[in-house]
Amino acid sequence: MNRWTALIVEDHPIVRQGLRTLLELQGIQVVAETGDGLEALRLLEQHQPHMLVLDLSLQGLSGLEVLRQARRRWRTLRTLVLSMHDDDAYVVEALRSGAMAYVLKGSPTEELVRALEALCQGRRYLSVPLSERLLDPSEGAAAPQDPYETLTERERQVLHLTAEGYTSREIAERLFISPRTVEKHRENLMNKLDLHSQAELIHYAVQRGLVQPRRN
């Protein structure tokens, strides 16, 4: 694994530091790290790493959406998801979105090492507690088209940022577009998803796992 490079995307600095140390001990060069989904895409474009170590709970853009966009842009990128979510829905969605490995936070260090080795060998890997049947979530009857898949890349970004509570002006500044363009994208995406209010948009984003539920 001496020539492998990796980007770490995790929103907790202490966890990022531990991951960096572990990857470097395996001979993997960490080219950059961030806790922001939008920044992750910029860093992938800038550094073109071989490997992505990704948390699903991020600011700016969810880990699942980072996965989807990364799969479309960088077909050879190998992604390891490191997540606290152990329910089938998250695991299946991550694998469908392009993850090659899914490791639960709290797993032994040895398991993360095995997952990294599997990625370098082009194999999939799931944490031991996860069902082996999830290794091929594509099997089974074909499902109807998901309306989310009809959204453009920009519409998805606006959806995520709106659900996180950013104003049109703040979203415009983050995406380098005008507030009016943001509002047009929001209108389009709400029509496609059959959403009719800000509350419905936030509920949809939480149900999809795009953002985390707000805690009082």
C-alpha positions, 0 to 999 in steps of 0.5 A: 500500500506504499503508493496509495493516497487518501482524503479523510472526510470526517467532522470530528478533528480528533477522529480525523487525527486518529485516522490520519495516524492509522492510515500513515502507519499502513503506508497510505499518504493522507493528502488532505482532510476536511469535515465539510461535504462541499469542501470534500468535492473540491479536495477530491478535484484538487488532489485526485486521491486513490482512496476516500475515507468518509463519514456520512454525517457532514456539514455542507453536503451529506456523506451519501451525496459526496459518495454519489457525486464522487462515483460519477466524477472519479470512477476509480476512487475507492471509498471506505465509509466510517459511520455510527449508523448500523441500520440496513437502510444506511448501509444499503444506500451507501453501497448503492451510492458507491462505497466499497467498504462500510465500517462501524465507528467503535469497531476494533482498529484491526477491522479498519486495517482489514477494510483498508487492505480490502480496498487496496485489493479491489474487494468490498468489506463490511463490519462484522456485525453487518449482514453479509447479504448487504454486500450485493444490495442490487439483487432483487426486483427493480425499484421504481425511479427515485425522484431524488435521482432526477435532481441535478447536482446543483439542486441537491446541493441547494436541498442539503444546505437549505435543510441545514438552515442556510438562507438563500444568500448564504447558500449563494455565497457558498456555491458562488451563484446568485440568491435568485439562482438559489431560489430557482433551484429550490423551486425546481427541486421542490417541484420534482420531489413534490414538496410544498414547504420548508418543513416538508423539505427538512423532513424529507432531508432527515428521512433520506439521511441527508442531514441529521435531526435537530436536537433541542 
